[in-house]
Amino acid sequence: MNTESLSRPLSRETDFVSITRTLDTDWPGVELPVTLSLVWPACRAVYRGVAAVVSKQPQVPTLIYNGDVDMACNYFGDLWFVDSLGLTVTQNLTRWLYVDYDGTKQVGGTFKILKHDATPLWFVTVRGSGHMVPHDKPIAASHLIQRFIQGGPLSA
């Protein structure tokens, strides 16, 4: 983040930044970088918990989804995790489609299906979404979750 630029009065006005701050106040820089050393320890317990459910309770269908432009939880990490489970791949990574509000088919992202015995694990990315998938892409998220719950094919 260019904090020097944000601290300039003209930048504050043109970027629609609140001008209630005094003009001599500097904008703070990013003080907590998102790095592997900070994120991985926080995620480790979650990953281990999901792995335990998948391996010990194969009757529980699992959905792991990520926004493909999420800057905090990169989807590659979850893809590596899913691949590390050693499950049988029944659908290689491919695109999925949904019907948008205007009736047109849109690319929703990519998906991969793995199975533990007869129970699926879906790994899905949602195209153009950040960390808050249902907020960023509500129609695609609704389609994805409904299809998963109903046990139907992902693509429209």
N, C-alpha and C positions, 0 to 999 in steps of 0.2 A: 504494500500500500504506500502510495506517495503522500506521506503526512505533511510534507512541506507545501505541496500544492493545495491540500485541503485546508491549510491554515491561512491561506490568502483570502482576504475579504471578497475579491472578485469571484474566486472559485466557489465560495460559499453561496453567493447570490446566484450564479449561473447554474450551479448544480443543485439548486433548491434545498440546500442544507440550511437548517434552522439558523437564523441570524440572531437568536436570543442570547447566544454565547457572546461574551465580550470579544472584541476584535483582537485583543492582545493575548487571548488564550490559544495555545497551540493544541492541535488535535493529537491525541495519543496514538502511538504506533501500535502495531499488533504485538501484544505482550506475551501471548501464549501460542506459539506456533504449533500447528497440528503436525506431529511427526510420528514416525513409527514407535519411537520410544515412549510417547505418551498414549497413543491410541491402542497399540497391541496389548499392553497389560490390562486395559479396561475391557477389551473384547475377548481376551483369552477365556475367561470364565463362560461367556456366552457361547463361544464356539465349542468349548468342551461340553457344555450342556446340550447343545443341539446334536453333537456327535453321539452323546450317550443316548438320547431319545431315539435317534435314527438306528443305532446299532442294537439297542436293547428292546425297543418297542417298535418292531417293523410294521405294525399295523397302523401307525400314525402317519398319515400323509403330511408332507412338509413342504412349505413354500418359503423360499428365500428370494427376496426381490430387492433391487437397488435402482435408484435413479442413475442413468449413465453419465450425468454431469455432476454428481455429488462430489464435492471437494473434500468432505470429511471422511466418508466411508466409500472409498473407491471400489467399484464392483469387481475389479480384478482380485482383490483379497478374498472376497466371498467365492468367486469362481475357483480360485486355488484351493480354498477350504473344501468346497463341494467335491472337487476332483480328488482331493486327498482322502476322502472317505472310502474309496475303493468300491463304490457301487457300480452296478451294471448300467451302462449308458444305453437308453432306448431311443433317445432322440438327440442327435448332435445339435450344437448351437446353430440356431436358425432364427429368422425373423418371425414375429407374430403380428397379426392385424386385429384392429378393432373398428367398430363403426362409430364415427364421430357424431357430434350433435347435428351436423348438417346432412347426415346420411351417407357420407363418403367413407370409404375404407382408408384407414391410416396405419402406417407402420407404428406399432406400439413399442417395439424394441426387439430384443433377442431373448431366446429361451433355450433351455436344455433340460431334458428329463432323464433322471436316473431312477433306478429301482432297487429296493432292498426287499428281496422276495417278490411279492406282487404289489408292494406299496410304493407309490411314486414320491420322489423328491423333485420339486420344480425349482430350477434356478432361472430367474427372470430379470432382465433389465427393462427399465421403462425409459424410452427415448425422450430426451429433452427435459428430464426431471432431475431435480436436485435431491437433497436429503429428505424432504417432506413430499414423498410421492403423491399421496392422496390430495394434498394441497396444490401441488404443481400441475398434476395431470389427473384431475378427478374422473374424467370419463374413462381414460385408459386404466386407471387404478380400479375403478368399479368393475369394469369388464374382467380384468385379471382376477380379482378376488371372487367374483361371482362364478367364473369358470372353474376356479380351483375348488370352491366349496361344492359346486354341482358335479365335479368330476368329469366335466366335458372337455373337449379339445380347446386349446387356448385361442387359436386364431378364429376370427369371425368368418 
